[in-house]
Amino acid sequence: MTMIAPAVATDEALATPAGAQRILWLTNSSHLVNHFLGQIVSVLYPAIMAELGFGYADLGVLTAIQNLIGNATEVVWGFLTPFLRRGYVLAVGNLVMTVGTLLTGVAGSFPFLVASRTVYSVGASAQHPIGSSLLSGYFPRKRGSILAMNSSIAAVGSLFSAPVAAVLLAVYGWRAAFIICGLISCIMAVAYLLSPDRRPSSGAGGARARLAQSGSSYRRALRNRNLVVISIVMMLGAAGRAGGINQAYLGVHFENDLGISLAFTGTALATLQLGAISGPLVFGWLSDRFSRQRVMQSSLLLSAIMTWLLAGQGPEPLSLLPILLVYGCSTYSRNTLTQAIVADSASEEDRDAAFSLYFFVGFISAPIWSFLAGLLMDRFGFTLAFDVLGFSYIAGMIALLLMIDPSIARQQRARA
């Protein structure tokens, strides 16, 4: 496998400091809205199920279809950047999100609901690969910190989604809640169209030449050793992605297995989210100052330890809450650290393809881990299930040994 050289000339060189800051906060705000809209359905689904008349099995089908198509379309957005500026691509994604959210608000049947939520997922899938690529280009020297900030602000959107959705549901009903929230992503689309991103599209020549350029970028990305390794690391880690194990099983375990009250379960999950917000900031800052590979291995080791501690933890709040806080800090930091390594290892020309492939490969395993965790919990209980999941982070630590430091690779090519 070959390495892709990190670019020296980046979007940062084409922007004023004020323009770069506007891009930073626009992308952060868009990511917050993305996660907010993705999480409000957790509160609204019971009302939707009662009105449209479907059950948990149907909900599982809906979620599976939505997640699979959403993850699959993450790989295609990089094909558009030779034709459109990254800001325009994100505008398209937000417009598709708007359409999907508004259609959800007028859904009159279960098949229509599945279709509308799938449309939403297709639009939402642009944010991670293209947003991360955009920020990596504007802030090449602070990628760890900037991508961590982007992740943490998105977690704030997830944190506030439940109470906001509950208020909208109580006051206006679930249909109006979707329509009101859908307008937010429409505003983000307009903001991207008016954004200060003046970088031209990366392609040159006609449509056929630009399409060939996209294909070449994807082929080079697939030969990128670091990209392959870091995607494997993301696949191996059990938790720390949007949705998945933490959201599916922790609340159920706290209430059913530990006998914790609903109020304290909410406190416990909020503590986990606080870790998800603060952890990436700490580890991202460290990765800008020390070896990203070593910082990430430390994060994975801490993730394994905290997963094992959580597996054997009882309902005592004085010990449960600190464990959840550190567990959230460590497991949710993997996402931003891996993104920074992808950006370090990809050239300006290939960065969009690299991120598109990384998010597709790295996140497609989330449903598999959720299924495996549920199977283990059902047959052997929570403790053994999370003991097994803890070893997934150790496997990630070992896989990282296959990575080549990008600076060393550049020196080797310079001497060749």
Summary of the structure (lengths in Angstrom):
residues: 416
radius of gyration: 21.0
end to end distance: 16.4
largest distance: 67.7
contacts: 1532
relative contact order: 0.15
helix: 80%
strand: 0%
